[in-house]
Amino acid sequence: MSRKRQFTREQYTTAARQIVQEEGAHHLSFQAVAVRLGASRGALTHNFPTKRHLVTAMIADTLALAETIIEKEIAKAPNGNNPVLTGFLRAIADPSGELIQLWKGMFNAGAMEEPPITDLYADFYERYWQRIAAEVKDPVRALLIWAALEGLELYEVYYKTPFTKEQRTAALQKLLEDAVHV
């Protein structure tokens, strides 16, 4: 009799995130995660009693990864030039798409739960907004820059973009330039 391989909480949430990113939030199930890892469904439900527990942990882990990416960009920002705002925007605008790939489908996964798990996102953004508002001279202008950038990124995550990659890159560069002077 062979024993099933043991998996960590992070391996389960990573597999769940990959399913959401690659196949869509509606494909996320205990069975799909178990199949992806070669794990038993029982081992998965031992760690996450309900799908809601799995989705909450997956989103929390995804936001922690996003925070790591954002904090690295903030650390690179020159002092005195709105480092939180510019670092945050650079992380979102990163041409490699690392953060976009993390976000892909995560909001949908949380929104599909009853009641929706959206407080995790709200708390995440609230923490960054408080830091940004504290460092800039013009919080309204900072909000407009952030909203414009988020709008561009939402096209990348959810829609077919109506503009070229060059146009998007130029717009992102202009937003980043403006962020330094807010």
Secondary structure as GFF3:
##gff-version 3
##sequence-region A 1 182
A	DSSP	alpha_helix	9	23	.	.	.	ID=ss1
A	DSSP	three_ten_helix	25	27	.	.	.	ID=ss2
A	DSSP	alpha_helix	30	37	.	.	.	ID=ss3
A	DSSP	alpha_helix	41	47	.	.	.	ID=ss4
A	DSSP	alpha_helix	51	76	.	.	.	ID=ss5
A	DSSP	alpha_helix	83	93	.	.	.	ID=ss6
A	DSSP	alpha_helix	98	103	.	.	.	ID=ss7
A	DSSP	alpha_helix	106	111	.	.	.	ID=ss8
A	DSSP	alpha_helix	119	135	.	.	.	ID=ss9
A	DSSP	alpha_helix	139	158	.	.	.	ID=ss10
A	DSSP	alpha_helix	165	180	.	.	.	ID=ss11
###
